[in-house]
């Protein structure tokens, strides 16, 4: 499978409220733990696990130790989403 373009990733993130919330939190705070993301986005544990797993696979976020952070593509996605506001 070919890598998604940053534009495609921006569409992927903006197409789901929880993905968008997670990206916004990581953009603002740098990185967060699973528990903190759950609290800050008010996302149920099972849903958060699935959303984070999907975003890891797409390369929007990365896991460092016990925290999640945006990848370079994730930062580019944030810039695209902010320019669309």
MIVEXMAR-55469 format. One record per residue (C-alpha): chain; x, y, z; residue number from 1; residue in one letter. Coordinates in pm, whole numbers, plus 50000, padded with zeros to 5 digits. Example, Ala and Ser with C-alpha at 12.3 -4.5 7.8 and 13.67 -1.06 7.14 Angstrom:
! MIVEXMAR-55469
+-------+-------+-------+-------+------+------+
! kollo !  east ! north !    up ! vonu ! loro !
+-------+-------+-------+-------+------+------+
!     A ! 51230 ! 49550 ! 50780 !    1 !    A !
!     A ! 51367 ! 49894 ! 50714 !    2 !    S !
+-------+-------+-------+-------+------+------+
END
This chain:
! MIVEXMAR-55469
+-------+-------+-------+-------+------+------+
! kollo !  east ! north !    up ! vonu ! loro !
+-------+-------+-------+-------+------+------+
!     A ! 50000 ! 50000 ! 50000 !    1 !    X !
!     A ! 50133 ! 50342 ! 49907 !    2 !    X !
!     A ! 50182 ! 50596 ! 50182 !    3 !    X !
!     A ! 49900 ! 50842 ! 50216 !    4 !    X !
!     A ! 49976 ! 51201 ! 50125 !    5 !    X !
!     A ! 49960 ! 51466 ! 50394 !    6 !    X !
!     A ! 49641 ! 51596 ! 50230 !    7 !    X !
!     A ! 49484 ! 51249 ! 50253 !    8 !    X !
!     A ! 49591 ! 51223 ! 50616 !    9 !    X !
!     A ! 49435 ! 51565 ! 50686 !   10 !    X !
!     A ! 49107 ! 51436 ! 50539 !   11 !    X !
!     A ! 49139 ! 51119 ! 50748 !   12 !    X !
!     A ! 49191 ! 51318 ! 51070 !   13 !    X !
!     A ! 48925 ! 51582 ! 50999 !   14 !    X !
!     A ! 48673 ! 51310 ! 50915 !   15 !    X !
!     A ! 48650 ! 51197 ! 51278 !   16 !    X !
!     A ! 48590 ! 51415 ! 51583 !   17 !    X !
!     A ! 48802 ! 51199 ! 51817 !   18 !    X !
!     A ! 49099 ! 51186 ! 51577 !   19 !    X !
!     A ! 49081 ! 51564 ! 51544 !   20 !    X !
!     A ! 49063 ! 51611 ! 51922 !   21 !    X !
!     A ! 49364 ! 51385 ! 51977 !   22 !    X !
!     A ! 49571 ! 51567 ! 51714 !   23 !    X !
!     A ! 49473 ! 51904 ! 51866 !   24 !    X !
!     A ! 49571 ! 51791 ! 52217 !   25 !    X !
!     A ! 49907 ! 51653 ! 52099 !   26 !    X !
!     A ! 49974 ! 51968 ! 51897 !   27 !    X !
!     A ! 49906 ! 52187 ! 52200 !   28 !    X !
!     A ! 50072 ! 51975 ! 52469 !   29 !    X !
!     A ! 50356 ! 51806 ! 52279 !   30 !    X !
!     A ! 50285 ! 51454 ! 52406 !   31 !    X !
!     A ! 50038 ! 51281 ! 52633 !   32 !    X !
!     A ! 49988 ! 50943 ! 52795 !   33 !    X !
!     A ! 49697 ! 50715 ! 52703 !   34 !    X !
!     A ! 49521 ! 50805 ! 53030 !   35 !    X !
!     A ! 49565 ! 51180 ! 52978 !   36 !    X !
!     A ! 49435 ! 51159 ! 52620 !   37 !    X !
!     A ! 49132 ! 50968 ! 52745 !   38 !    X !
!     A ! 49055 ! 51235 ! 53003 !   39 !    X !
!     A ! 49128 ! 51536 ! 52781 !   40 !    X !
!     A ! 48920 ! 51407 ! 52489 !   41 !    X !
!     A ! 48657 ! 51230 ! 52706 !   42 !    X !
!     A ! 48699 ! 50918 ! 52494 !   43 !    X !
!     A ! 48602 ! 50572 ! 52626 !   44 !    X !
!     A ! 48901 ! 50339 ! 52668 !   45 !    X !
!     A ! 48805 ! 50089 ! 52393 !   46 !    X !
!     A ! 48739 ! 50364 ! 52139 !   47 !    X !
!     A ! 49061 ! 50546 ! 52231 !   48 !    X !
!     A ! 49264 ! 50224 ! 52185 !   49 !    X !
!     A ! 49120 ! 50176 ! 51836 !   50 !    X !
!     A ! 49162 ! 50541 ! 51729 !   51 !    X !
!     A ! 49524 ! 50553 ! 51853 !   52 !    X !
!     A ! 49606 ! 50220 ! 51686 !   53 !    X !
!     A ! 49465 ! 50342 ! 51353 !   54 !    X !
!     A ! 49651 ! 50673 ! 51378 !   55 !    X !
!     A ! 49977 ! 50493 ! 51463 !   56 !    X !
!     A ! 49935 ! 50271 ! 51156 !   57 !    X !
!     A ! 49867 ! 50575 ! 50936 !   58 !    X !
!     A ! 50178 ! 50749 ! 51069 !   59 !    X !
!     A ! 49998 ! 51053 ! 51212 !   60 !    X !
!     A ! 50120 ! 50985 ! 51567 !   61 !    X !
!     A ! 50403 ! 50790 ! 51726 !   62 !    X !
!     A ! 50445 ! 50627 ! 52064 !   63 !    X !
!     A ! 50745 ! 50723 ! 52272 !   64 !    X !
!     A ! 50779 ! 50530 ! 52598 !   65 !    X !
!     A ! 50429 ! 50564 ! 52748 !   66 !    X !
!     A ! 50332 ! 50882 ! 52565 !   67 !    X !
!     A ! 50194 ! 50966 ! 52222 !   68 !    X !
!     A ! 50320 ! 51252 ! 52005 !   69 !    X !
!     A ! 50269 ! 51382 ! 51653 !   70 !    X !
!     A ! 50496 ! 51262 ! 51374 !   71 !    X !
!     A ! 50630 ! 51503 ! 51109 !   72 !    X !
!     A ! 50326 ! 51409 ! 50900 !   73 !    X !
!     A ! 50105 ! 51472 ! 51201 !   74 !    X !
!     A ! 50245 ! 51824 ! 51238 !   75 !    X !
!     A ! 50188 ! 51884 ! 50865 !   76 !    X !
!     A ! 49827 ! 51763 ! 50907 !   77 !    X !
!     A ! 49776 ! 52014 ! 51190 !   78 !    X !
!     A ! 49909 ! 52294 ! 50968 !   79 !    X !
!     A ! 49670 ! 52198 ! 50686 !   80 !    X !
!     A ! 49372 ! 52175 ! 50921 !   81 !    X !
!     A ! 49456 ! 52513 ! 51076 !   82 !    X !
!     A ! 49487 ! 52675 ! 50733 !   83 !    X !
!     A ! 49136 ! 52549 ! 50646 !   84 !    X !
!     A ! 48971 ! 52722 ! 50943 !   85 !    X !
+-------+-------+-------+-------+------+------+
END
